[in-house]
Amino acid sequence: MENIKKYLRLYRQKIYLFFSGFTFSQDSYLLFLGAITGILGGIGAIIFHYSIIFIKNLFFYYPAKYFFNINSFIGYYSLPSIIIMIFIPAIGGLFVGLISKFIEEEKKFDSIPSVIDAVASNGGVIKGRVAITKIILSALSIGTGGAGGKEGPIVQIGSSIGSKFGQLLSLSPDQLKILVGCGTASGLAASFNVPLGGALFAMEIILRTYHARSFSPVIIASVFGSIISRSWLGSEPTFQIPQYEFVSNYELIFYILFGIIAGFGAIYFVKIFYIIENLFNKFNVKPKYLKPAIGGLLVGIIGVFFPEVYGFFYTNIDRFIYGNATILTLLFLFFLKPIATAFTIGSGGNGGTFAPSIFTGAVLGGLYGQIIGLFFPEISAPPGAYALVGMAALTAGTIHAPLTALVMVFEMTNNYAIILPLMITIIISNFISKSILKGSLYTLKFKSEGREIDLYGRRTEILNNLKVSDLIDTNVTFVYENYSFNKVTEALKESQYDSILVKNPDEKIVGIITFQDIRNAVLDRETRNIINSNLLVAGDIMNSSLTFINDTDTCEKALKILESIDYELLPVIEKESGNFIGIITKEKIMHRYQKELLIYQNENIPV
């Protein structure tokens, strides 16, 4: 073992020396690494794709052909076939449970939330073996009929590849996070043939930023992942659909109503998923590796009657798009697909929720479209148009990433004609879901553990543990209401901040002046003419709608206020007396947050 570790250290050093020999700028270096990560992520996605096909054939097709002389157990309703269909997902779940017992330690988060957590909490450090274990476990789970999707595992596979590659090169935490995003983008782009959607998913959900430095490497990685995938799997869109068009302006009413329905459909998906997952968490079965088998057995029972719930059946969405499913079938599938997905993932199986939400959205849209077509056949599009819109609308409501949902579904279908109703239904669905759920399908996992990751990828419990009183700056520069414009400008120049507080004669804080206020005064014709006459004073240009914060409040609250009003500082008052005691700034909060996060990371380093 010691010799192996010694060899690995030598191998890591050689890789580092090889790449350090290139004389790139930092941005060029990241682009180069992003391209390599994209290639590696694309290869990982292809291996994962064929692994699922192999497992599916091994369980559903080869035994049926060689032992029962039929093409597949799926759709063949003899008694032996039904029994086998029920037990195949259970057997797959049992294998997953047994393998997990030996190669995976107990984990709190899986799939996409684990990657979000690694970026937010651990500087992008992800164990290198995650890529291998996810390929094995997820291919087993999905290939044997598990109802999870492949996007969650492929995000973990790609991000693990990117993270391990960055660790071998001893990259900084910021650079490492970018490579995690590159791995995510390349994996998704390769799996679903969505290069732009994969990049947006990585930026909007994993990295939670559109910073220019990270955007370019992520785009490059997504492009290279797509190139690798198209070389093996072809360049056709994921779903083959007929061309639809916006039939009538009156149809916009139907889409607005559907946006509302899709929002509540997304809420149902998220709620039922967590209800079932919590039930499995409370279900005290021993040994624990039997849980995925029980979940698989329940999926198998559903799958006998509705094999469309199986995770490898993406092509069934084409049926809904073409309107080739009955209303009753669609109704059952809408309720059963989220339940089957929760049985698979909640019990300890492997898979993602993004593809199941697309499936559920297509079912809901197809159902809605058929009903609308019965009553308004002349002014409504075919049911498939609503199925297409439903895919994006319900997905946006579950992941709370409307732009990602819009672009990914657009790339999967390659149909621009439906873009207007697509946009309005996504916004409505996302608004309703966010208003009620207070978190996405991914971030609600953190809330269940008493912690949360905010919109910018920050650990809010760390910010909540920091008090405003610990970061108060008492060295504050003031101006008074009657100060001339020139005196205000000079005071602002000498201040260490871009804002300055204004006092009245009673020494009370009554406003704030920023550099932007100074610019506005200079550019405005009326105020510009009286600047040098001393008629323009601080009270004329200050913003009097000033927000205060108590010294006992948390830095998380202070940061929210600062970002909502777009100021760099807040005046702090003593809670008991109401007296002004200093200011707190966004820069100081983030500096302290980074220190506390580093301490947390050092205490929770993955091995």
WOFEN-V28912 format. One record per pair of residues at least 6 apart in sequence whose ideal C-beta (glycine too) atoms are under 7 Angstrom apart, sorted by the first residue. I is the first residue (numbers start at 1). GAP is how many residues later the second one is. If there is no record, write none. Layout:
BEGIN
I/GAP
I/GAP
END
This chain:
BEGIN
12/156
15/153
15/154
16/152
16/153
16/154
19/150
24/8
27/186
30/145
30/148
30/187
31/185
31/186
31/189
33/146
33/184
34/148
34/183
34/184
34/186
34/187
35/185
35/186
35/189
37/124
37/125
37/128
37/142
37/145
37/146
37/149
37/184
38/144
38/148
38/182
38/183
38/184
38/185
38/186
38/187
39/185
39/189
40/121
40/125
41/117
41/120
41/121
41/142
41/145
41/146
41/149
41/180
41/184
42/144
42/148
42/182
42/183
42/186
42/187
43/185
44/87
44/113
44/114
44/117
44/143
45/109
45/142
45/145
45/146
45/180
45/184
46/144
46/182
46/183
46/186
47/88
48/87
48/91
48/102
48/105
48/106
48/109
49/142
49/184
51/84
51/88
52/87
52/90
52/91
52/98
52/260
55/84
55/85
55/88
55/89
56/87
56/256
59/29
59/84
59/85
60/12
60/13
60/14
60/28
61/11
64/6
64/7
64/8
64/9
65/6
70/6
73/8
73/11
73/12
74/233
75/232
82/222
85/215
85/218
85/219
86/211
86/214
86/215
86/218
87/213
88/56
88/57
88/212
89/55
89/56
89/57
89/207
89/208
89/210
89/211
89/214
90/203
90/206
90/207
90/210
91/53
92/48
92/49
92/52
92/53
92/54
92/204
93/199
93/200
93/202
93/203
93/254
93/256
94/198
94/199
95/45
96/41
96/44
96/45
96/196
96/253
96/254
97/192
97/193
97/194
97/195
97/196
97/251
98/191
99/37
99/38
100/37
100/189
100/248
101/188
103/30
104/29
108/341
109/8
109/336
111/41
111/42
111/45
111/241
112/40
112/43
112/240
112/330
113/329
113/332
113/333
114/42
115/40
115/41
115/44
115/65
115/69
115/91
116/90
116/326
116/337
118/6
118/7
118/8
118/62
119/58
119/61
119/87
119/88
119/338
120/333
120/337
120/338
120/339
121/338
121/479
121/480
122/479
122/482
122/484
123/50
123/53
123/54
123/478
124/39
124/42
124/49
124/52
124/53
124/56
125/38
125/42
125/51
125/481
126/33
126/34
126/37
126/54
127/33
127/479
128/32
128/36
130/26
130/30
131/26
131/29
131/30
134/19
134/22
134/23
134/216
135/22
137/213
138/12
138/15
138/212
138/213
141/7
141/203
141/208
141/209
141/210
142/6
142/8
142/169
142/170
142/209
143/169
145/154
145/155
145/158
145/165
146/150
146/153
146/165
146/198
146/203
146/205
147/152
147/162
147/163
147/164
147/190
147/193
147/194
147/196
147/197
147/209
148/163
148/193
148/196
148/197
148/201
148/202
148/203
148/204
148/208
149/162
149/202
149/203
149/204
149/205
149/206
149/207
150/41
150/161
150/202
150/205
151/37
151/40
151/201
151/203
151/204
152/199
152/200
152/201
152/202
153/197
153/198
153/199
154/33
154/34
154/37
155/29
155/32
155/33
157/30
158/25
158/26
158/28
158/29
159/21
159/24
159/25
160/23
161/22
162/17
162/18
162/20
162/21
163/13
163/16
163/17
163/20
165/14
166/9
166/10
166/13
167/9
171/8
177/30
178/36
178/39
180/26
181/21
181/22
181/25
181/26
181/33
181/37
182/35
182/36
182/39
184/17
184/18
184/22
185/13
185/14
185/16
185/17
185/33
185/36
185/37
185/40
186/12
186/35
186/36
186/38
186/39
187/38
188/6
188/10
188/13
189/6
189/9
189/33
189/36
189/37
190/35
190/36
190/38
190/39
192/46
192/216
192/220
193/33
193/36
193/42
193/44
193/45
194/214
194/217
194/218
195/27
195/28
195/31
196/211
196/215
197/207
197/210
197/211
197/214
198/24
198/27
199/19
199/20
199/23
200/203
200/204
200/207
201/203
201/207
202/16
203/6
203/7
203/12
203/15
204/197
204/199
204/200
205/194
205/196
205/199
205/237
207/7
207/250
208/247
208/248
208/249
209/247
237/175
237/176
237/177
238/76
238/174
239/78
239/79
239/82
239/173
239/174
240/78
241/80
241/143
241/147
241/172
241/174
242/142
243/172
243/174
244/137
244/138
244/140
244/141
244/144
244/171
244/173
244/174
245/172
246/171
246/174
246/175
247/132
247/133
247/134
248/131
250/129
251/128
251/129
251/130
252/169
254/118
254/126
255/134
255/166
255/169
255/170
256/168
256/172
258/110
258/128
258/131
258/167
259/134
259/165
259/166
259/169
259/170
260/168
260/172
261/107
262/99
262/102
262/128
262/131
262/132
262/135
262/163
262/167
263/134
263/165
263/166
263/169
263/170
264/168
265/95
265/99
265/129
266/128
266/131
266/132
266/163
266/167
267/166
267/169
267/170
268/70
269/69
269/88
269/91
269/125
269/129
270/128
270/167
270/171
270/174
272/66
272/67
272/70
273/65
273/68
273/69
273/80
273/168
274/170
276/63
276/66
276/67
276/70
277/65
277/69
280/11
280/15
280/66
280/67
283/8
285/6
285/9
291/56
291/57
292/55
292/56
292/57
294/53
295/48
295/49
295/51
295/52
295/53
295/54
296/53
298/45
299/10
299/41
299/44
299/45
302/7
302/34
302/38
303/6
303/7
306/26
306/27
306/30
307/6
308/8
308/25
309/27
309/28
309/31
311/40
314/41
317/42
317/45
319/6
320/10
320/42
320/43
320/46
320/67
321/41
321/63
321/66
321/67
322/62
323/43
323/47
323/59
323/60
323/61
325/41
327/40
327/43
330/33
330/36
330/37
331/36
333/30
334/26
334/29
334/30
334/33
337/19
337/22
337/23
337/26
338/18
338/22
341/12
341/15
344/7
345/6
353/45
353/88
354/41
354/45
357/37
357/38
357/41
358/33
358/37
360/34
361/29
361/30
361/31
361/32
361/33
361/34
362/25
362/28
362/29
364/26
364/30
365/21
365/22
365/23
365/24
365/25
365/26
366/17
366/20
366/21
368/18
368/22
369/13
369/14
369/15
369/16
369/17
369/18
370/13
372/8
373/7
373/10
385/33
388/25
388/27
388/30
389/29
389/32
389/33
389/36
391/18
392/13
392/14
392/17
392/30
392/34
393/32
393/33
393/36
394/35
395/10
396/6
396/9
396/30
396/33
396/34
397/32
397/33
397/36
398/42
398/43
399/6
399/41
399/42
399/43
400/30
400/33
400/34
400/40
402/24
402/25
402/28
405/21
406/16
406/17
406/20
437/7
439/8
443/9
443/10
446/6
446/7
451/8
451/10
452/8
452/9
453/6
453/7
454/6
458/135
459/138
460/96
462/131
462/134
462/135
462/138
463/91
463/92
463/93
463/96
463/130
464/90
464/92
466/88
466/89
466/126
466/130
467/85
467/87
468/81
468/83
468/85
468/87
468/90
468/104
468/116
469/82
469/83
471/84
471/113
471/117
471/118
471/121
472/79
472/100
472/109
472/110
472/112
473/109
473/110
473/111
473/112
473/115
474/108
476/25
476/106
476/107
477/14
477/17
477/18
477/23
478/23
478/25
479/8
479/9
479/12
479/21
479/23
479/59
480/23
480/58
481/21
481/23
481/29
481/56
481/57
481/58
482/55
482/57
483/54
483/55
484/50
484/53
485/36
485/46
485/51
485/52
488/25
488/50
489/29
491/9
492/8
492/21
492/23
492/26
497/71
497/72
497/88
498/16
498/17
498/70
499/13
499/14
499/15
499/68
499/69
499/70
500/13
501/8
501/11
501/70
502/8
502/9
502/10
502/11
502/36
502/40
503/6
503/7
504/6
509/37
509/62
509/71
510/34
511/31
511/32
511/33
511/35
512/30
512/31
512/34
512/55
513/25
513/28
513/29
517/24
517/26
521/6
521/10
521/15
521/20
522/6
527/9
530/6
546/25
547/14
547/18
547/23
548/23
548/25
549/8
549/9
549/12
549/21
549/23
549/35
550/23
550/25
551/21
551/23
551/24
551/30
552/23
555/34
558/12
558/26
558/31
559/27
559/30
561/9
562/8
562/24
568/17
568/18
568/19
569/14
569/15
569/16
570/13
570/14
571/9
571/12
572/9
572/10
572/11
572/12
573/6
573/7
573/8
574/7
END
